[in-house]
Amino acid sequence: MASKVFALVSSGDREAALEVGLVYPLNAAKKGWMDEVKVIFFGPSERVAANDVEVQGRVKELLEAGVEVLACKWCADRMGITGKLEAAGIKVVYVGSIISDLLKEGWASLTF
C-alpha cells in the first residue's frame, strides 16, 4: 500500500484546483494521512496557479505544511508564466521524468 501520494493538477478549471485538487493534498499533509505529499501543476492548471490569488494562497498553505509544489517548466515557458509561478513559491522544473520516477517508486497518484 502506498504511503506517499502526488496530486497531478492539470485542469484549467479554477474550482477543480481550488476546491478539490489542492484540498486533499493539504489535509493529507497536515493530518498525517500520508507520509509524503507532492503537488504537480501540469498544463492548463499552471495558468490558474500563476494568476489566481486564492489558488496562490492555497499553495502557500501547502508549502507551510511541508508539501513540495512543482510546475512543469516546459508548459510554463511556453505560456510565459514561469516567473509568476516562481514568485508564488512554486518550483518550476521539467516534470516528465519526476512523474515517471514517482510512479516507479510506488507513489500513488491522483489527477484533478
Biopython code that builds the backbone (N, CA, C, O; Angstrom):
import numpy as np
from Bio.PDB.StructureBuilder import StructureBuilder

atoms = [
    (1, "MET", "N", (0.845, -1.176, 0.000)),
    (1, "MET", "CA", (0.000, 0.000, 0.000)),
    (1, "MET", "C", (0.892, 1.241, 0.000)),
    (1, "MET", "O", (1.890, 1.305, 0.718)),
    (2, "ALA", "N", (0.520, 2.207, -0.805)),
    (2, "ALA", "CA", (1.310, 3.439, -0.913)),
    (2, "ALA", "C", (1.146, 4.300, 0.334)),
    (2, "ALA", "O", (0.050, 4.418, 0.883)),
    (3, "SER", "N", (2.235, 4.892, 0.766)),
    (3, "SER", "CA", (2.187, 5.837, 1.881)),
    (3, "SER", "C", (2.604, 7.230, 1.423)),
    (3, "SER", "O", (2.724, 8.161, 2.219)),
    (4, "LYS", "N", (2.820, 7.342, 0.108)),
    (4, "LYS", "CA", (3.203, 8.612, -0.492)),
    (4, "LYS", "C", (2.272, 8.880, -1.659)),
    (4, "LYS", "O", (1.914, 7.968, -2.404)),
    (5, "VAL", "N", (1.878, 10.150, -1.814)),
    (5, "VAL", "CA", (0.928, 10.494, -2.873)),
    (5, "VAL", "C", (1.341, 11.798, -3.533)),
    (5, "VAL", "O", (1.850, 12.716, -2.890)),
    (6, "PHE", "N", (1.102, 11.848, -4.849)),
    (6, "PHE", "CA", (1.235, 13.128, -5.528)),
    (6, "PHE", "C", (-0.056, 13.421, -6.261)),
    (6, "PHE", "O", (-0.685, 12.534, -6.837)),
    (7, "ALA", "N", (-0.435, 14.689, -6.226)),
    (7, "ALA", "CA", (-1.631, 15.143, -6.931)),
    (7, "ALA", "C", (-1.172, 15.854, -8.191)),
    (7, "ALA", "O", (-0.419, 16.826, -8.130)),
    (8, "LEU", "N", (-1.627, 15.368, -9.319)),
    (8, "LEU", "CA", (-1.338, 15.977, -10.607)),
    (8, "LEU", "C", (-2.532, 16.858, -10.952)),
    (8, "LEU", "O", (-3.599, 16.362, -11.313)),
    (9, "VAL", "N", (-2.342, 18.151, -10.839)),
    (9, "VAL", "CA", (-3.426, 19.103, -11.101)),
    (9, "VAL", "C", (-3.211, 19.630, -12.510)),
    (9, "VAL", "O", (-2.273, 20.385, -12.766)),
    (10, "SER", "N", (-4.093, 19.224, -13.426)),
    (10, "SER", "CA", (-3.920, 19.615, -14.821)),
    (10, "SER", "C", (-5.093, 20.425, -15.367)),
    (10, "SER", "O", (-4.943, 21.127, -16.367)),
    (11, "SER", "N", (-6.228, 20.340, -14.741)),
    (11, "SER", "CA", (-7.417, 21.035, -15.246)),
    (11, "SER", "C", (-7.250, 22.548, -15.170)),
    (11, "SER", "O", (-6.722, 23.082, -14.195)),
    (12, "GLY", "N", (-7.706, 23.216, -16.204)),
    (12, "GLY", "CA", (-7.713, 24.675, -16.219)),
    (12, "GLY", "C", (-8.897, 25.250, -15.471)),
    (12, "GLY", "O", (-9.050, 26.469, -15.392)),
    (13, "ASP", "N", (-9.737, 24.388, -14.920)),
    (13, "ASP", "CA", (-10.905, 24.811, -14.149)),
    (13, "ASP", "C", (-10.449, 25.220, -12.749)),
    (13, "ASP", "O", (-9.951, 24.392, -11.986)),
    (14, "ARG", "N", (-10.618, 26.473, -12.423)),
    (14, "ARG", "CA", (-10.193, 27.020, -11.136)),
    (14, "ARG", "C", (-10.777, 26.229, -9.969)),
    (14, "ARG", "O", (-10.071, 25.932, -9.006)),
    (15, "GLU", "N", (-12.038, 25.894, -10.047)),
    (15, "GLU", "CA", (-12.690, 25.171, -8.954)),
    (15, "GLU", "C", (-12.095, 23.785, -8.771)),
    (15, "GLU", "O", (-11.983, 23.303, -7.643)),
    (16, "ALA", "N", (-11.713, 23.137, -9.867)),
    (16, "ALA", "CA", (-11.100, 21.808, -9.751)),
    (16, "ALA", "C", (-9.806, 21.895, -8.952)),
    (16, "ALA", "O", (-9.503, 21.012, -8.149)),
    (17, "ALA", "N", (-9.052, 22.952, -9.174)),
    (17, "ALA", "CA", (-7.804, 23.126, -8.435)),
    (17, "ALA", "C", (-8.078, 23.527, -6.998)),
    (17, "ALA", "O", (-7.590, 22.893, -6.063)),
    (18, "LEU", "N", (-8.850, 24.569, -6.830)),
    (18, "LEU", "CA", (-9.024, 25.174, -5.508)),
    (18, "LEU", "C", (-9.854, 24.320, -4.566)),
    (18, "LEU", "O", (-9.502, 24.173, -3.396)),
    (19, "GLU", "N", (-10.929, 23.768, -5.045)),
    (19, "GLU", "CA", (-11.870, 23.074, -4.164)),
    (19, "GLU", "C", (-11.618, 21.574, -4.049)),
    (19, "GLU", "O", (-12.137, 20.930, -3.138)),
    (20, "VAL", "N", (-10.830, 21.012, -4.956)),
    (20, "VAL", "CA", (-10.604, 19.566, -4.902)),
    (20, "VAL", "C", (-9.113, 19.240, -4.976)),
    (20, "VAL", "O", (-8.568, 18.615, -4.066)),
    (21, "GLY", "N", (-8.460, 19.657, -6.041)),
    (21, "GLY", "CA", (-7.090, 19.250, -6.323)),
    (21, "GLY", "C", (-6.065, 19.657, -5.288)),
    (21, "GLY", "O", (-5.035, 18.998, -5.146)),
    (22, "LEU", "N", (-6.329, 20.742, -4.554)),
    (22, "LEU", "CA", (-5.372, 21.194, -3.548)),
    (22, "LEU", "C", (-5.845, 20.925, -2.129)),
    (22, "LEU", "O", (-5.065, 21.057, -1.185)),
    (23, "VAL", "N", (-7.092, 20.554, -1.963)),
    (23, "VAL", "CA", (-7.636, 20.308, -0.621)),
    (23, "VAL", "C", (-7.151, 18.966, -0.060)),
    (23, "VAL", "O", (-6.667, 18.905, 1.070)),
    (24, "TYR", "N", (-7.281, 17.904, -0.842)),
    (24, "TYR", "CA", (-6.827, 16.612, -0.331)),
    (24, "TYR", "C", (-5.337, 16.629, 0.014)),
    (24, "TYR", "O", (-4.969, 16.199, 1.107)),
    (25, "PRO", "N", (-4.468, 17.110, -0.877)),
    (25, "PRO", "CA", (-3.047, 17.118, -0.511)),
    (25, "PRO", "C", (-2.764, 17.921, 0.761)),
    (25, "PRO", "O", (-1.925, 17.526, 1.569)),
    (26, "LEU", "N", (-3.456, 19.035, 0.937)),
    (26, "LEU", "CA", (-3.248, 19.845, 2.139)),
    (26, "LEU", "C", (-3.654, 19.071, 3.385)),
    (26, "LEU", "O", (-2.913, 19.038, 4.367)),
    (27, "ASN", "N", (-4.817, 18.453, 3.351)),
    (27, "ASN", "CA", (-5.280, 17.677, 4.501)),
    (27, "ASN", "C", (-4.417, 16.439, 4.737)),
    (27, "ASN", "O", (-4.135, 16.085, 5.882)),
    (28, "ALA", "N", (-4.001, 15.785, 3.659)),
    (28, "ALA", "CA", (-3.163, 14.592, 3.798)),
    (28, "ALA", "C", (-1.853, 14.926, 4.495)),
    (28, "ALA", "O", (-1.342, 14.134, 5.287)),
    (29, "ALA", "N", (-1.313, 16.104, 4.197)),
    (29, "ALA", "CA", (-0.056, 16.523, 4.829)),
    (29, "ALA", "C", (-0.287, 16.982, 6.269)),
    (29, "ALA", "O", (0.417, 16.554, 7.183)),
    (30, "LYS", "N", (-1.271, 17.850, 6.461)),
    (30, "LYS", "CA", (-1.499, 18.424, 7.786)),
    (30, "LYS", "C", (-1.975, 17.384, 8.799)),
    (30, "LYS", "O", (-1.618, 17.452, 9.975)),
    (31, "LYS", "N", (-2.777, 16.426, 8.346)),
    (31, "LYS", "CA", (-3.365, 15.458, 9.269)),
    (31, "LYS", "C", (-2.604, 14.132, 9.317)),
    (31, "LYS", "O", (-3.003, 13.199, 10.014)),
    (32, "GLY", "N", (-1.503, 14.063, 8.565)),
    (32, "GLY", "CA", (-0.672, 12.868, 8.602)),
    (32, "GLY", "C", (-1.286, 11.651, 7.947)),
    (32, "GLY", "O", (-0.934, 10.521, 8.284)),
    (33, "TRP", "N", (-2.202, 11.866, 7.014)),
    (33, "TRP", "CA", (-2.826, 10.728, 6.334)),
    (33, "TRP", "C", (-1.825, 9.976, 5.479)),
    (33, "TRP", "O", (-1.940, 8.765, 5.291)),
    (34, "MET", "N", (-0.834, 10.706, 4.956)),
    (34, "MET", "CA", (0.201, 10.106, 4.123)),
    (34, "MET", "C", (1.561, 10.557, 4.652)),
    (34, "MET", "O", (1.681, 11.613, 5.274)),
    (35, "ASP", "N", (2.578, 9.743, 4.397)),
    (35, "ASP", "CA", (3.922, 10.065, 4.868)),
    (35, "ASP", "C", (4.556, 11.212, 4.089)),
    (35, "ASP", "O", (5.300, 12.017, 4.647)),
    (36, "GLU", "N", (4.255, 11.277, 2.802)),
    (36, "GLU", "CA", (4.831, 12.316, 1.955)),
    (36, "GLU", "C", (3.815, 12.709, 0.894)),
    (36, "GLU", "O", (3.111, 11.859, 0.349)),
    (37, "VAL", "N", (3.747, 14.015, 0.606)),
    (37, "VAL", "CA", (2.761, 14.543, -0.336)),
    (37, "VAL", "C", (3.439, 15.555, -1.254)),
    (37, "VAL", "O", (4.238, 16.379, -0.808)),
    (38, "LYS", "N", (3.110, 15.479, -2.535)),
    (38, "LYS", "CA", (3.575, 16.456, -3.521)),
    (38, "LYS", "C", (2.385, 16.901, -4.363)),
    (38, "LYS", "O", (1.406, 16.171, -4.515)),
    (39, "VAL", "N", (2.487, 18.112, -4.906)),
    (39, "VAL", "CA", (1.501, 18.613, -5.858)),
    (39, "VAL", "C", (2.256, 19.022, -7.108)),
    (39, "VAL", "O", (3.282, 19.699, -7.030)),
    (40, "ILE", "N", (1.745, 18.608, -8.264)),
    (40, "ILE", "CA", (2.361, 18.981, -9.537)),
    (40, "ILE", "C", (1.306, 19.659, -10.403)),
    (40, "ILE", "O", (0.316, 19.038, -10.791)),
    (41, "PHE", "N", (1.526, 20.934, -10.703)),
    (41, "PHE", "CA", (0.695, 21.640, -11.679)),
    (41, "PHE", "C", (1.240, 21.300, -13.054)),
    (41, "PHE", "O", (2.448, 21.345, -13.285)),
    (42, "PHE", "N", (0.334, 20.959, -13.967)),
    (42, "PHE", "CA", (0.767, 20.482, -15.275)),
    (42, "PHE", "C", (-0.216, 20.972, -16.325)),
    (42, "PHE", "O", (-1.394, 20.619, -16.283)),
    (43, "GLY", "N", (0.253, 21.777, -17.261)),
    (43, "GLY", "CA", (-0.605, 22.236, -18.349)),
    (43, "GLY", "C", (-1.500, 23.392, -17.950)),
    (43, "GLY", "O", (-1.045, 24.328, -17.291)),
    (44, "PRO", "N", (-2.785, 23.343, -18.343)),
    (44, "PRO", "CA", (-3.698, 24.474, -18.133)),
    (44, "PRO", "C", (-3.805, 24.954, -16.686)),
    (44, "PRO", "O", (-4.051, 26.136, -16.443)),
    (45, "SER", "N", (-3.623, 24.051, -15.727)),
    (45, "SER", "CA", (-3.711, 24.455, -14.320)),
    (45, "SER", "C", (-2.607, 25.436, -13.941)),
    (45, "SER", "O", (-2.758, 26.202, -12.989)),
    (46, "GLU", "N", (-1.517, 25.416, -14.668)),
    (46, "GLU", "CA", (-0.418, 26.329, -14.372)),
    (46, "GLU", "C", (-0.843, 27.780, -14.570)),
    (46, "GLU", "O", (-0.429, 28.661, -13.817)),
    (47, "ARG", "N", (-1.657, 28.021, -15.567)),
    (47, "ARG", "CA", (-2.161, 29.377, -15.811)),
    (47, "ARG", "C", (-3.022, 29.834, -14.634)),
    (47, "ARG", "O", (-2.958, 30.993, -14.221)),
    (48, "VAL", "N", (-3.826, 28.915, -14.098)),
    (48, "VAL", "CA", (-4.655, 29.235, -12.934)),
    (48, "VAL", "C", (-3.758, 29.559, -11.740)),
    (48, "VAL", "O", (-3.975, 30.556, -11.051)),
    (49, "ALA", "N", (-2.762, 28.729, -11.499)),
    (49, "ALA", "CA", (-1.859, 28.940, -10.360)),
    (49, "ALA", "C", (-1.087, 30.251, -10.489)),
    (49, "ALA", "O", (-0.807, 30.911, -9.488)),
    (50, "ALA", "N", (-0.750, 30.620, -11.701)),
    (50, "ALA", "CA", (0.032, 31.838, -11.919)),
    (50, "ALA", "C", (-0.786, 33.105, -11.731)),
    (50, "ALA", "O", (-0.232, 34.156, -11.409)),
    (51, "ASN", "N", (-2.104, 33.018, -11.929)),
    (51, "ASN", "CA", (-2.923, 34.224, -11.988)),
    (51, "ASN", "C", (-4.013, 34.349, -10.940)),
    (51, "ASN", "O", (-4.649, 35.400, -10.856)),
    (52, "ASP", "N", (-4.252, 33.327, -10.143)),
    (52, "ASP", "CA", (-5.349, 33.347, -9.182)),
    (52, "ASP", "C", (-4.801, 33.498, -7.759)),
    (52, "ASP", "O", (-4.089, 32.624, -7.265)),
    (53, "VAL", "N", (-5.133, 34.594, -7.119)),
    (53, "VAL", "CA", (-4.613, 34.903, -5.783)),
    (53, "VAL", "C", (-5.066, 33.860, -4.761)),
    (53, "VAL", "O", (-4.297, 33.497, -3.870)),
    (54, "GLU", "N", (-6.279, 33.385, -4.877)),
    (54, "GLU", "CA", (-6.775, 32.400, -3.918)),
    (54, "GLU", "C", (-6.042, 31.058, -4.068)),
    (54, "GLU", "O", (-5.721, 30.408, -3.073)),
    (55, "VAL", "N", (-5.785, 30.658, -5.291)),
    (55, "VAL", "CA", (-5.019, 29.436, -5.522)),
    (55, "VAL", "C", (-3.602, 29.620, -4.978)),
    (55, "VAL", "O", (-3.045, 28.699, -4.380)),
    (56, "GLN", "N", (-3.021, 30.790, -5.179)),
    (56, "GLN", "CA", (-1.689, 31.068, -4.647)),
    (56, "GLN", "C", (-1.675, 31.014, -3.118)),
    (56, "GLN", "O", (-0.689, 30.586, -2.518)),
    (57, "GLY", "N", (-2.765, 31.446, -2.496)),
    (57, "GLY", "CA", (-2.877, 31.335, -1.041)),
    (57, "GLY", "C", (-2.889, 29.886, -0.592)),
    (57, "GLY", "O", (-2.281, 29.539, 0.420)),
    (58, "ARG", "N", (-3.581, 29.037, -1.342)),
    (58, "ARG", "CA", (-3.614, 27.602, -1.024)),
    (58, "ARG", "C", (-2.232, 26.984, -1.230)),
    (58, "ARG", "O", (-1.822, 26.107, -0.470)),
    (59, "VAL", "N", (-1.515, 27.442, -2.258)),
    (59, "VAL", "CA", (-0.146, 26.960, -2.484)),
    (59, "VAL", "C", (0.728, 27.313, -1.278)),
    (59, "VAL", "O", (1.535, 26.496, -0.834)),
    (60, "LYS", "N", (0.569, 28.505, -0.761)),
    (60, "LYS", "CA", (1.337, 28.920, 0.413)),
    (60, "LYS", "C", (1.039, 28.001, 1.600)),
    (60, "LYS", "O", (1.950, 27.612, 2.330)),
    (61, "GLU", "N", (-0.238, 27.657, 1.791)),
    (61, "GLU", "CA", (-0.608, 26.733, 2.871)),
    (61, "GLU", "C", (0.056, 25.371, 2.676)),
    (61, "GLU", "O", (0.547, 24.765, 3.629)),
    (62, "LEU", "N", (0.063, 24.899, 1.425)),
    (62, "LEU", "CA", (0.698, 23.616, 1.126)),
    (62, "LEU", "C", (2.181, 23.648, 1.465)),
    (62, "LEU", "O", (2.710, 22.729, 2.091)),
    (63, "LEU", "N", (2.841, 24.718, 1.043)),
    (63, "LEU", "CA", (4.268, 24.849, 1.316)),
    (63, "LEU", "C", (4.535, 24.882, 2.824)),
    (63, "LEU", "O", (5.479, 24.255, 3.306)),
    (64, "GLU", "N", (3.706, 25.610, 3.556)),
    (64, "GLU", "CA", (3.856, 25.690, 5.011)),
    (64, "GLU", "C", (3.624, 24.344, 5.685)),
    (64, "GLU", "O", (4.167, 24.081, 6.758)),
    (65, "ALA", "N", (2.811, 23.484, 5.049)),
    (65, "ALA", "CA", (2.537, 22.144, 5.592)),
    (65, "ALA", "C", (3.603, 21.132, 5.169)),
    (65, "ALA", "O", (3.510, 19.953, 5.511)),
    (66, "GLY", "N", (4.618, 21.590, 4.424)),
    (66, "GLY", "CA", (5.706, 20.707, 4.027)),
    (66, "GLY", "C", (5.493, 19.980, 2.711)),
    (66, "GLY", "O", (6.216, 19.033, 2.401)),
    (67, "VAL", "N", (4.508, 20.412, 1.935)),
    (67, "VAL", "CA", (4.231, 19.788, 0.647)),
    (67, "VAL", "C", (5.115, 20.439, -0.421)),
    (67, "VAL", "O", (5.167, 21.664, -0.526)),
    (68, "GLU", "N", (5.793, 19.632, -1.193)),
    (68, "GLU", "CA", (6.554, 20.155, -2.326)),
    (68, "GLU", "C", (5.576, 20.443, -3.458)),
    (68, "GLU", "O", (4.788, 19.578, -3.841)),
    (69, "VAL", "N", (5.629, 21.660, -3.990)),
    (69, "VAL", "CA", (4.721, 22.071, -5.061)),
    (69, "VAL", "C", (5.561, 22.385, -6.296)),
    (69, "VAL", "O", (6.442, 23.244, -6.268)),
    (70, "LEU", "N", (5.268, 21.670, -7.374)),
    (70, "LEU", "CA", (6.022, 21.779, -8.618)),
    (70, "LEU", "C", (5.116, 22.215, -9.759)),
    (70, "LEU", "O", (3.896, 22.064, -9.689)),
    (71, "ALA", "N", (5.720, 22.755, -10.806)),
    (71, "ALA", "CA", (5.012, 23.037, -12.052)),
    (71, "ALA", "C", (5.937, 22.672, -13.204)),
    (71, "ALA", "O", (7.160, 22.697, -13.065)),
    (72, "CYS", "N", (5.348, 22.340, -14.322)),
    (72, "CYS", "CA", (6.108, 21.932, -15.495)),
    (72, "CYS", "C", (6.764, 23.139, -16.168)),
    (72, "CYS", "O", (6.086, 24.075, -16.591)),
    (73, "LYS", "N", (8.072, 23.099, -16.257)),
    (73, "LYS", "CA", (8.824, 24.190, -16.879)),
    (73, "LYS", "C", (8.519, 24.303, -18.364)),
    (73, "LYS", "O", (8.383, 25.411, -18.883)),
    (74, "TRP", "N", (8.412, 23.195, -19.044)),
    (74, "TRP", "CA", (8.134, 23.235, -20.479)),
    (74, "TRP", "C", (6.825, 23.972, -20.745)),
    (74, "TRP", "O", (6.762, 24.848, -21.608)),
    (75, "CYS", "N", (5.783, 23.612, -20.001)),
    (75, "CYS", "CA", (4.484, 24.272, -20.179)),
    (75, "CYS", "C", (4.559, 25.743, -19.767)),
    (75, "CYS", "O", (4.081, 26.619, -20.489)),
    (76, "ALA", "N", (5.154, 26.008, -18.616)),
    (76, "ALA", "CA", (5.221, 27.374, -18.091)),
    (76, "ALA", "C", (5.985, 28.300, -19.038)),
    (76, "ALA", "O", (5.568, 29.431, -19.285)),
    (77, "ASP", "N", (7.098, 27.811, -19.561)),
    (77, "ASP", "CA", (7.865, 28.627, -20.504)),
    (77, "ASP", "C", (7.041, 28.934, -21.758)),
    (77, "ASP", "O", (7.060, 30.061, -22.253)),
    (78, "ARG", "N", (6.332, 27.951, -22.262)),
    (78, "ARG", "CA", (5.506, 28.159, -23.469)),
    (78, "ARG", "C", (4.379, 29.156, -23.218)),
    (78, "ARG", "O", (3.975, 29.885, -24.124)),
    (79, "MET", "N", (3.873, 29.185, -21.982)),
    (79, "MET", "CA", (2.792, 30.116, -21.637)),
    (79, "MET", "C", (3.315, 31.463, -21.150)),
    (79, "MET", "O", (2.537, 32.398, -20.961)),
    (80, "GLY", "N", (4.610, 31.570, -20.949)),
    (80, "GLY", "CA", (5.204, 32.817, -20.477)),
    (80, "GLY", "C", (4.876, 33.156, -19.032)),
    (80, "GLY", "O", (4.757, 34.330, -18.681)),
    (81, "ILE", "N", (4.728, 32.132, -18.187)),
    (81, "ILE", "CA", (4.314, 32.363, -16.797)),
    (81, "ILE", "C", (5.296, 31.804, -15.767)),
    (81, "ILE", "O", (4.968, 31.716, -14.584)),
    (82, "THR", "N", (6.472, 31.433, -16.200)),
    (82, "THR", "CA", (7.454, 30.834, -15.287)),
    (82, "THR", "C", (7.736, 31.745, -14.095)),
    (82, "THR", "O", (7.733, 31.285, -12.953)),
    (83, "GLY", "N", (7.976, 33.017, -14.344)),
    (83, "GLY", "CA", (8.272, 33.963, -13.270)),
    (83, "GLY", "C", (7.136, 34.110, -12.276)),
    (83, "GLY", "O", (7.373, 34.214, -11.073)),
    (84, "LYS", "N", (5.904, 34.119, -12.766)),
    (84, "LYS", "CA", (4.740, 34.232, -11.874)),
    (84, "LYS", "C", (4.629, 33.012, -10.967)),
    (84, "LYS", "O", (4.335, 33.138, -9.778)),
    (85, "LEU", "N", (4.866, 31.842, -11.530)),
    (85, "LEU", "CA", (4.795, 30.617, -10.727)),
    (85, "LEU", "C", (5.888, 30.609, -9.672)),
    (85, "LEU", "O", (5.635, 30.268, -8.516)),
    (86, "GLU", "N", (7.081, 30.975, -10.056)),
    (86, "GLU", "CA", (8.184, 31.012, -9.098)),
    (86, "GLU", "C", (7.925, 32.039, -8.000)),
    (86, "GLU", "O", (8.253, 31.802, -6.837)),
    (87, "ALA", "N", (7.336, 33.184, -8.365)),
    (87, "ALA", "CA", (7.011, 34.212, -7.369)),
    (87, "ALA", "C", (5.985, 33.702, -6.364)),
    (87, "ALA", "O", (5.944, 34.170, -5.226)),
    (88, "ALA", "N", (5.156, 32.745, -6.777)),
    (88, "ALA", "CA", (4.154, 32.157, -5.893)),
    (88, "ALA", "C", (4.742, 31.039, -5.033)),
    (88, "ALA", "O", (4.025, 30.418, -4.248)),
    (89, "GLY", "N", (6.048, 30.779, -5.177)),
    (89, "GLY", "CA", (6.702, 29.759, -4.367)),
    (89, "GLY", "C", (6.716, 28.376, -4.993)),
    (89, "GLY", "O", (7.124, 27.402, -4.361)),
    (90, "ILE", "N", (6.270, 28.295, -6.233)),
    (90, "ILE", "CA", (6.199, 27.005, -6.918)),
    (90, "ILE", "C", (7.533, 26.722, -7.603)),
    (90, "ILE", "O", (8.089, 27.585, -8.282)),
    (91, "LYS", "N", (8.033, 25.516, -7.418)),
    (91, "LYS", "CA", (9.284, 25.094, -8.048)),
    (91, "LYS", "C", (8.979, 24.701, -9.491)),
    (91, "LYS", "O", (8.227, 23.757, -9.735)),
    (92, "VAL", "N", (9.561, 25.424, -10.445)),
    (92, "VAL", "CA", (9.287, 25.178, -11.862)),
    (92, "VAL", "C", (10.426, 24.350, -12.448)),
    (92, "VAL", "O", (11.560, 24.817, -12.565)),
    (93, "VAL", "N", (10.101, 23.115, -12.813)),
    (93, "VAL", "CA", (11.092, 22.164, -13.323)),
    (93, "VAL", "C", (10.444, 21.302, -14.407)),
    (93, "VAL", "O", (9.222, 21.286, -14.553)),
    (94, "TYR", "N", (11.269, 20.597, -15.155)),
    (94, "TYR", "CA", (10.728, 19.632, -16.114)),
    (94, "TYR", "C", (10.198, 18.439, -15.313)),
    (94, "TYR", "O", (10.961, 17.787, -14.599)),
    (95, "VAL", "N", (8.914, 18.153, -15.423)),
    (95, "VAL", "CA", (8.296, 17.173, -14.531)),
    (95, "VAL", "C", (8.103, 15.783, -15.130)),
    (95, "VAL", "O", (7.738, 14.855, -14.408)),
    (96, "GLY", "N", (8.335, 15.620, -16.416)),
    (96, "GLY", "CA", (8.106, 14.311, -17.035)),
    (96, "GLY", "C", (8.868, 13.193, -16.349)),
    (96, "GLY", "O", (8.283, 12.166, -16.002)),
    (97, "SER", "N", (10.155, 13.376, -16.150)),
    (97, "SER", "CA", (10.953, 12.325, -15.509)),
    (97, "SER", "C", (10.619, 12.208, -14.026)),
    (97, "SER", "O", (10.696, 11.121, -13.453)),
    (98, "ILE", "N", (10.250, 13.324, -13.407)),
    (98, "ILE", "CA", (9.871, 13.286, -11.987)),
    (98, "ILE", "C", (8.616, 12.443, -11.797)),
    (98, "ILE", "O", (8.566, 11.594, -10.907)),
    (99, "ILE", "N", (7.603, 12.673, -12.627)),
    (99, "ILE", "CA", (6.370, 11.887, -12.554)),
    (99, "ILE", "C", (6.673, 10.406, -12.778)),
    (99, "ILE", "O", (6.172, 9.546, -12.054)),
    (100, "SER", "N", (7.493, 10.117, -13.779)),
    (100, "SER", "CA", (7.855, 8.718, -14.064)),
    (100, "SER", "C", (8.555, 8.082, -12.878)),
    (100, "SER", "O", (8.246, 6.949, -12.508)),
    (101, "ASP", "N", (9.495, 8.798, -12.280)),
    (101, "ASP", "CA", (10.220, 8.251, -11.124)),
    (101, "ASP", "C", (9.297, 8.020, -9.937)),
    (101, "ASP", "O", (9.406, 6.998, -9.260)),
    (102, "LEU", "N", (8.383, 8.961, -9.673)),
    (102, "LEU", "CA", (7.448, 8.790, -8.557)),
    (102, "LEU", "C", (6.604, 7.530, -8.751)),
    (102, "LEU", "O", (6.397, 6.767, -7.808)),
    (103, "LEU", "N", (6.124, 7.318, -9.962)),
    (103, "LEU", "CA", (5.320, 6.131, -10.241)),
    (103, "LEU", "C", (6.150, 4.861, -10.077)),
    (103, "LEU", "O", (5.675, 3.878, -9.508)),
    (104, "LYS", "N", (7.382, 4.876, -10.571)),
    (104, "LYS", "CA", (8.268, 3.698, -10.437)),
    (104, "LYS", "C", (8.559, 3.398, -8.969)),
    (104, "LYS", "O", (8.745, 2.244, -8.585)),
    (105, "GLU", "N", (8.594, 4.463, -8.145)),
    (105, "GLU", "CA", (8.895, 4.294, -6.715)),
    (105, "GLU", "C", (7.653, 3.892, -5.909)),
    (105, "GLU", "O", (7.737, 3.729, -4.692)),
    (106, "GLY", "N", (6.516, 3.732, -6.568)),
    (106, "GLY", "CA", (5.319, 3.255, -5.894)),
    (106, "GLY", "C", (4.419, 4.327, -5.309)),
    (106, "GLY", "O", (3.508, 4.014, -4.542)),
    (107, "TRP", "N", (4.657, 5.600, -5.658)),
    (107, "TRP", "CA", (3.787, 6.668, -5.163)),
    (107, "TRP", "C", (2.398, 6.500, -5.775)),
    (107, "TRP", "O", (2.263, 6.135, -6.942)),
    (108, "ALA", "N", (1.383, 6.767, -4.983)),
    (108, "ALA", "CA", (0.014, 6.816, -5.502)),
    (108, "ALA", "C", (-0.157, 8.154, -6.212)),
    (108, "ALA", "O", (0.437, 9.157, -5.818)),
    (109, "SER", "N", (-0.973, 8.159, -7.261)),
    (109, "SER", "CA", (-1.209, 9.410, -7.977)),
    (109, "SER", "C", (-2.698, 9.710, -8.020)),
    (109, "SER", "O", (-3.532, 8.816, -8.166)),
    (110, "LEU", "N", (-2.999, 10.970, -7.892)),
    (110, "LEU", "CA", (-4.364, 11.478, -8.029)),
    (110, "LEU", "C", (-4.332, 12.527, -9.118)),
    (110, "LEU", "O", (-3.395, 13.324, -9.172)),
    (111, "THR", "N", (-5.317, 12.550, -9.980)),
    (111, "THR", "CA", (-5.340, 13.531, -11.073)),
    (111, "THR", "C", (-6.602, 14.366, -10.986)),
    (111, "THR", "O", (-7.713, 13.846, -10.882)),
    (112, "PHE", "N", (-6.402, 15.667, -11.031)),
    (112, "PHE", "CA", (-7.523, 16.618, -10.968)),
    (112, "PHE", "C", (-7.464, 17.537, -12.174)),
    (112, "PHE", "O", (-8.314, 18.416, -12.322)),
]
sb = StructureBuilder()
sb.init_structure("model")
sb.init_model(0)
sb.init_chain("A")
sb.init_seg("    ")
for serial, (resi, resn, name, xyz) in enumerate(atoms, 1):
    if name == "N":
        sb.init_residue(resn, " ", resi, " ")
    sb.init_atom(name, np.array(xyz, "f"), 0.0, 1.0, " ", f" {name:<3s}", serial, name[0])
structure = sb.get_structure()
